Amino acid sequence: MPRPVVVAHHTRSGLAALNVVTAALQTDAATADVEVRFARDREELARELRSAAESGGVPVGAWSFYSPDFRTSAEDLSWVRGRAPGLHVAGGVHASAEPLATLRAGFDLVAIGEGEATAVGLLAALIAGRDPRSVPGLAHLRDGKLCSNGPGERRPLDDFPAFNARARKWNALEITRGCIYACSFCQTPFMFKARFRHRSIANVRAHVALMRRSGTVRYARFLTPTCLSYGSADRSMNLDAVEDLLAAVRDELPHGRIYFGTFPSECRPEHVTPEALRVLRKYVDNRQLVIGGQSGSDRVLAAMHRGHSVEDVRRAVRACIEAGFVPDVDFLLGLPGETPEDRALSVAFAREIVDLGARIHGHSFMPLPGTPLADARPEQIEEPARAALLRLESQGKMHGQWLAHRRIAQDLVALRSSRDTG
């Protein structure tokens, strides 16, 4: 029976997810022998799919992308389909939130929710010659209608690798999945549920040891929606767990670098206390901390269910400066219901904390599928707020893709309109 060959579309926002999913395949007894290849662009994807078919294999294209990359991914899929055979499977936050639109874009199957167990089930079905459309966690089209087997199985993070060591595909270590805060603009809690699941310290340490022994990785980064929530099940901090984690990583990387509380994670402002900062100073190498501030308006923060105040952000910035860190504060403008007065408060607050020593990371609201605000429209960022933000950028006090986010938001609104009328 022909064996499946998985070719991962290893580009842009899907890199880490595809590393994890392919590693799950290669470490499960049922799928450990599946050949996995990685394609850096659509041209290489088409070549590898053709090569797999010509060698007698069953070519399977694996895709994962965020909502802002959906349009580009759909265009790449159309291009590849005209040049190579293959069964194309899409997963990730966008496919999970918009399975029907994703299938109508040309994908054969969509993995809904967490993908590790679903990927193993899919490839095991192909190996056995069974119809993969019956696998839990997958959705497909039947006569133009969505047929779903429900979301994929949620398992402890320790059950699956955090990167693909066999292929030497390294990425930030996911130490927490899900988020109890459920901010209304964020896909994370609605993809993975509004609760925390943490990777164990022993498991993290084993991963860091693998990276060190590879001889090519000399630093560790961490993927988590709120880094100082590690080890906690609620809004409280467990600083003993955070310190035990960082101490274990430092023990494995005595001469390496540890980046914690910076991209691709952040610190909630109410967690940035002198006590927490003393723990971080003891172990981490980054001297910048990403803080999720989002707005200078308490009214907007409450409407978005942020769970903190403007004063919390102000205290966090001051504590960072006193501890020797540079706070990089996220601001999210154009949120639904945000008024010009709210934006004026945000601009004034941004100037205030810049004068204290912070840097602003600017974002614009995007109506992400799967969130409570998926059907909302962004508010316009009018003058003088726009001019003030551009002035902060020109002074080197603000950075970020907030202007590009405005264009992406319009694409997402157009996508929603085509879905509603299609």
Wavefront OBJ file of the C-alpha trace (Angstrom):
o trace
v 0.000 0.000 0.000
v 1.415 3.464 -0.890
v 2.787 5.331 2.098
v 1.877 8.951 2.821
v 4.562 11.607 2.540
v 3.891 14.813 4.487
v 5.168 18.057 3.017
v 4.823 20.984 5.413
v 4.217 24.448 3.966
v 6.891 25.803 6.288
v 6.411 29.546 5.919
v 5.343 32.603 7.861
v 2.960 32.106 10.764
v 2.755 28.315 10.563
v 6.353 27.457 11.386
v 6.047 26.537 15.054
v 2.699 24.766 14.669
v 3.997 22.605 11.835
v 7.165 21.796 13.779
v 5.026 20.527 16.651
v 2.543 18.602 14.501
v 5.221 16.866 12.450
v 7.130 16.015 15.631
v 3.956 14.430 17.020
v 3.815 12.223 13.924
v 7.442 11.180 14.241
v 7.206 10.259 17.919
v 3.980 8.223 17.825
v 4.401 4.511 17.215
v 1.571 4.468 14.661
v 3.124 7.168 12.456
v 6.828 7.235 13.358
v 7.864 5.962 9.928
v 5.976 8.638 7.981
v 8.337 10.647 5.828
v 8.174 14.382 6.545
v 9.559 17.080 4.291
v 9.590 20.871 4.713
v 8.987 23.385 1.939
v 10.108 26.995 2.318
v 7.763 28.378 -0.339
v 5.037 27.305 -2.737
v 7.500 26.393 -5.476
v 9.325 23.964 -3.210
v 6.007 22.636 -1.923
v 4.883 21.799 -5.450
v 8.230 20.140 -6.249
v 8.153 17.988 -3.114
v 4.530 16.937 -3.668
v 5.329 15.902 -7.251
v 8.433 14.061 -6.076
v 6.443 12.186 -3.444
v 3.842 11.133 -6.017
v 6.469 10.088 -8.569
v 8.150 7.862 -5.979
v 4.875 6.067 -5.309
v 3.886 7.893 -2.124
v 0.639 9.620 -1.208
v 1.496 13.342 -1.061
v -0.053 15.265 1.829
v 0.330 19.034 2.074
v 0.268 20.342 5.667
v -0.678 23.984 6.247
v -1.109 26.237 9.275
v -1.678 29.979 9.237
v -3.030 32.902 11.213
v -6.030 34.862 9.958
v -3.955 37.716 8.451
v -2.187 35.131 6.259
v -5.324 33.358 5.036
v -5.604 35.223 1.744
v -1.952 34.574 0.850
v -2.216 30.909 1.867
v -5.327 30.426 -0.274
v -3.510 31.962 -3.243
v -0.513 29.693 -2.664
v -2.781 26.651 -2.472
v -4.444 27.517 -5.781
v -1.021 27.938 -7.383
v 0.246 24.599 -6.012
v -2.900 22.700 -7.032
v -2.289 23.654 -10.642
v 1.187 22.127 -10.545
v 1.187 19.099 -8.221
v -1.109 16.401 -6.817
v -1.796 16.186 -3.116
v -4.237 15.996 -0.246
v -4.140 19.389 1.469
v -4.892 19.748 5.179
v -5.111 23.113 6.974
v -4.956 23.691 10.711
v -4.354 26.529 13.109
v -6.417 29.308 14.598
v -7.954 30.580 11.361
v -8.907 27.189 9.971
v -10.412 26.258 13.346
v -12.488 29.444 13.507
v -13.471 29.487 9.819
v -13.529 25.851 8.650
v -16.152 26.391 5.957
v -14.347 29.339 4.363
v -11.052 27.436 4.567
v -12.516 24.382 2.840
v -14.168 26.545 0.192
v -10.741 28.071 -0.487
v -9.680 24.638 -1.758
v -8.321 22.723 1.215
v -9.465 19.085 1.353
v -9.553 18.797 5.131
v -9.465 21.169 8.087
v -8.096 20.258 11.508
v -10.225 21.963 14.151
v -8.642 22.882 17.460
v -5.440 21.313 18.719
v -3.701 19.429 15.965
v -1.247 16.929 17.424
v -3.630 14.020 18.091
v -5.629 14.842 14.956
v -2.517 14.687 12.772
v -1.596 11.277 14.180
v -5.142 10.020 13.584
v -5.173 11.350 10.023
v -1.874 9.762 9.017
v -2.721 6.497 10.772
v -5.931 6.372 8.724
v -4.036 6.977 5.477
v -1.497 4.280 6.344
v -4.310 1.807 7.014
v -6.173 2.769 3.842
v -9.140 4.193 5.766
v -11.136 7.287 4.828
v -9.506 10.139 6.790
v -12.737 12.145 6.758
v -13.971 10.063 9.698
v -11.042 11.019 11.953
v -11.975 13.021 15.084
v -10.870 16.634 14.829
v -11.287 16.864 11.055
v -13.864 18.649 8.902
v -14.615 18.369 5.186
v -17.179 19.445 2.603
v -20.033 17.221 1.518
v -22.211 18.629 -1.253
v -20.909 22.065 -0.365
v -21.904 21.723 3.294
v -19.581 21.603 6.286
v -19.219 18.173 7.885
v -17.263 18.267 11.144
v -16.160 15.578 13.561
v -15.687 18.162 16.312
v -12.473 19.585 17.733
v -9.291 17.591 18.168
v -8.426 15.906 21.416
v -6.897 18.136 24.077
v -3.988 16.426 25.773
v -1.362 17.489 28.338
v 1.436 19.485 26.729
v 3.967 16.928 27.961
v 2.360 14.307 25.674
v 3.889 15.883 22.575
v 7.240 17.440 21.636
v 7.521 21.226 21.634
v 9.626 21.224 18.430
v 10.867 18.817 15.778
v 14.273 17.714 17.007
v 14.629 14.977 14.378
v 14.381 17.567 11.604
v 16.333 20.140 13.654
v 13.400 22.547 13.443
v 13.661 24.597 16.622
v 11.213 27.159 17.935
v 10.159 28.890 21.132
v 9.083 26.358 23.760
v 5.354 26.446 24.424
v 5.132 26.344 28.211
v 1.466 27.327 28.581
v -1.531 26.739 26.327
v -4.854 28.502 26.798
v -5.580 31.686 28.734
v -8.041 32.347 31.537
v -8.340 36.065 30.759
v -10.327 35.641 27.524
v -9.734 39.147 26.163
v -12.409 39.730 23.558
v -9.994 40.549 20.707
v -7.691 37.513 21.159
v -7.987 34.107 19.475
v -5.942 32.165 22.058
v -8.570 31.493 24.755
v -11.237 30.661 22.193
v -8.960 28.241 20.330
v -7.512 26.509 23.405
v -10.143 27.236 26.090
v -10.000 29.842 28.849
v -7.839 27.852 31.212
v -4.122 27.290 31.610
v -2.296 24.068 30.778
v 1.388 24.185 31.615
v 4.265 22.079 30.337
v 6.088 20.505 33.277
v 9.497 21.764 34.350
v 11.035 18.336 33.755
v 9.676 18.317 30.211
v 10.913 21.836 29.510
v 14.328 20.910 30.859
v 14.495 17.843 28.611
v 13.712 20.014 25.592
v 16.380 22.553 26.510
v 18.885 19.730 26.912
v 18.042 18.512 23.396
v 18.600 21.991 22.017
v 21.925 22.327 23.814
v 23.148 18.918 22.671
v 22.314 19.813 19.062
v 25.247 22.234 19.160
v 23.329 24.821 17.145
v 20.980 26.406 19.704
v 22.448 28.526 22.477
v 19.370 30.277 23.778
v 15.831 29.519 24.910
v 12.636 31.451 24.217
v 9.181 30.643 25.489
v 5.707 30.743 24.016
v 2.995 31.651 26.511
v 0.095 34.125 26.563
v 1.190 35.428 29.984
v 4.618 34.365 31.170
v 4.229 35.134 34.879
v 1.152 32.907 35.017
v 3.353 29.827 34.648
v 2.421 27.245 37.251
v -0.812 29.018 38.206
v -4.411 27.965 37.543
v -5.937 31.380 38.187
v -5.117 35.098 38.247
v -2.518 34.705 40.977
v 1.213 34.300 40.376
v 3.215 31.280 41.451
v 6.658 32.825 41.564
v 8.143 29.667 43.071
v 7.110 27.770 39.913
v 8.469 30.537 37.672
v 11.796 30.516 39.514
v 12.009 26.716 39.479
v 11.413 26.774 35.710
v 14.050 29.414 35.034
v 16.555 27.761 37.379
v 16.146 24.454 35.552
v 16.658 26.130 32.180
v 19.719 27.985 33.451
v 21.131 24.717 34.768
v 20.825 23.242 31.277
v 22.122 26.397 29.578
v 24.901 27.615 31.880
v 26.545 29.521 29.033
v 23.446 30.166 26.923
v 20.892 32.934 26.944
v 17.369 32.889 28.384
v 14.696 35.173 26.961
v 11.577 35.282 29.127
v 8.871 37.938 29.162
v 9.699 39.009 25.645
v 8.550 37.902 22.189
v 6.727 35.558 21.650
v 5.207 36.095 25.075
v 4.328 38.994 27.334
v 3.784 40.016 30.946
v 0.434 41.117 32.285
v 0.925 44.524 33.922
v -0.507 43.545 37.308
v 2.054 40.715 37.441
v 5.021 43.071 36.995
v 5.874 43.519 40.668
v 9.224 44.133 42.379
v 9.168 40.527 43.613
v 8.590 39.118 40.120
v 11.245 41.366 38.616
v 13.812 40.187 41.163
v 13.225 36.616 39.983
v 13.617 37.625 36.347
v 16.782 39.652 36.982
v 18.338 36.579 38.568
v 17.971 34.370 35.483
v 17.010 36.103 32.216
v 19.266 37.776 29.677
v 16.721 40.092 28.093
v 16.582 43.587 29.515
v 13.354 44.386 27.695
v 9.968 43.175 28.932
v 6.825 43.117 26.818
v 3.847 44.400 28.804
v 0.274 44.123 27.547
v -1.099 47.610 28.182
v -3.471 47.927 25.192
v -5.202 51.217 26.081
v -4.967 54.369 28.168
v -8.716 54.263 28.748
v -10.076 52.287 31.684
v -13.445 52.198 29.939
v -11.948 50.450 26.902
v -9.938 48.031 29.046
v -13.085 47.007 30.905
v -15.062 46.592 27.666
v -12.361 44.286 26.270
v -12.292 42.197 29.493
v -8.613 42.905 30.008
v -8.824 42.491 33.768
v -6.386 45.305 34.617
v -6.394 49.095 34.843
v -4.367 51.938 33.375
v -2.830 52.417 36.814
v -1.639 48.785 36.742
v 0.274 49.577 33.542
v 1.733 52.748 35.034
v 2.951 50.853 38.114
v 4.417 48.101 35.913
v 6.370 50.597 33.819
v 7.810 52.282 36.908
v 8.731 48.941 38.478
v 10.491 47.840 35.274
v 12.545 51.007 35.077
v 13.559 50.746 38.725
v 14.618 47.108 38.208
v 16.721 47.911 35.137
v 14.337 46.633 32.460
v 13.026 48.582 29.467
v 9.241 48.144 29.249
v 7.937 47.575 25.709
v 4.232 48.332 26.137
v 1.642 47.019 23.690
v -1.070 49.477 22.639
v -4.061 48.305 20.598
v -5.952 51.146 18.917
v -9.116 51.243 16.853
v -10.979 48.815 19.112
v -14.748 48.585 18.552
v -16.544 51.244 20.570
v -13.352 53.202 21.167
v -14.090 56.932 20.912
v -11.813 59.812 19.915
v -11.687 60.697 23.610
v -10.478 57.159 24.416
v -7.765 57.439 21.793
v -6.717 60.809 23.157
v -6.329 59.169 26.567
v -4.194 56.424 25.006
v -1.960 58.909 23.190
v -1.505 60.962 26.352
v -0.724 57.836 28.368
v 1.741 56.649 25.726
v 3.575 59.965 25.950
v 3.590 59.760 29.738
v 5.170 56.319 29.942
v 7.616 57.100 27.115
v 8.847 59.980 29.239
v 9.344 57.462 32.070
v 11.534 55.296 29.819
v 9.099 52.917 28.082
v 8.811 52.123 24.405
v 5.447 51.715 22.666
v 4.603 48.723 20.470
v 1.707 49.845 18.296
v -1.063 47.564 17.038
v -4.393 48.217 15.357
v -7.499 46.176 16.050
v -8.190 43.322 13.629
v -11.523 41.439 13.780
v -10.048 37.973 14.189
v -12.318 34.986 13.458
v -13.293 32.920 16.456
v -13.291 35.868 18.883
v -16.283 37.743 20.336
v -15.295 40.709 18.143
v -15.046 38.734 14.902
v -18.023 40.596 13.424
v -17.025 44.032 14.702
v -15.630 46.835 12.590
v -12.460 48.678 13.545
v -12.818 52.282 14.621
v -10.929 54.795 12.534
v -7.748 56.293 13.945
v -8.323 59.907 13.060
v -6.192 63.003 13.323
v -4.690 64.121 15.645
v -4.177 60.596 17.136
v -2.655 59.303 13.884
v -0.235 62.231 13.671
v 0.766 61.773 17.308
v 1.532 58.090 16.749
v 3.582 58.818 13.648
v 5.505 61.434 15.620
v 6.332 58.884 18.314
v 7.567 56.527 15.594
v 9.748 59.199 14.012
v 11.311 59.850 17.434
v 12.150 56.140 17.837
v 9.800 55.866 20.800
v 7.239 53.634 19.096
v 7.459 50.684 16.720
v 5.124 48.075 15.329
v 2.920 47.174 12.389
v -0.153 49.199 13.348
v -0.510 50.724 9.873
v -0.257 47.297 8.197
v -2.817 45.983 10.686
v -5.285 48.588 9.410
v -5.031 47.123 5.913
v -5.292 43.552 7.180
v -8.396 44.508 9.176
v -10.105 45.641 5.991
v -9.224 42.314 4.344
v -10.779 40.462 7.280
v -13.935 42.574 7.056
v -14.121 41.788 3.327
v -13.597 38.075 4.047
v -16.434 38.144 6.542
v -18.698 39.881 4.031
v -17.955 37.264 1.368
v -18.637 34.507 3.915
v -21.973 36.016 4.884
v -23.102 36.400 1.273
v -21.519 33.207 -0.100
l 1 2 3 4 5 6 7 8 9 10 11 12 13 14 15 16 17 18 19 20 21 22 23 24 25 26 27 28 29 30 31 32 33 34 35 36 37 38 39 40 41 42 43 44 45 46 47 48 49 50 51 52 53 54 55 56 57 58 59 60 61 62 63 64 65 66 67 68 69 70 71 72 73 74 75 76 77 78 79 80 81 82 83 84 85 86 87 88 89 90 91 92 93 94 95 96 97 98 99 100 101 102 103 104 105 106 107 108 109 110 111 112 113 114 115 116 117 118 119 120 121 122 123 124 125 126 127 128 129 130 131 132 133 134 135 136 137 138 139 140 141 142 143 144 145 146 147 148 149 150 151 152 153 154 155 156 157 158 159 160 161 162 163 164 165 166 167 168 169 170 171 172 173 174 175 176 177 178 179 180 181 182 183 184 185 186 187 188 189 190 191 192 193 194 195 196 197 198 199 200 201 202 203 204 205 206 207 208 209 210 211 212 213 214 215 216 217 218 219 220 221 222 223 224 225 226 227 228 229 230 231 232 233 234 235 236 237 238 239 240 241 242 243 244 245 246 247 248 249 250 251 252 253 254 255 256 257 258 259 260 261 262 263 264 265 266 267 268 269 270 271 272 273 274 275 276 277 278 279 280 281 282 283 284 285 286 287 288 289 290 291 292 293 294 295 296 297 298 299 300 301 302 303 304 305 306 307 308 309 310 311 312 313 314 315 316 317 318 319 320 321 322 323 324 325 326 327 328 329 330 331 332 333 334 335 336 337 338 339 340 341 342 343 344 345 346 347 348 349 350 351 352 353 354 355 356 357 358 359 360 361 362 363 364 365 366 367 368 369 370 371 372 373 374 375 376 377 378 379 380 381 382 383 384 385 386 387 388 389 390 391 392 393 394 395 396 397 398 399 400 401 402 403 404 405 406 407 408 409 410 411 412 413 414 415 416 417 418 419 420 421 422
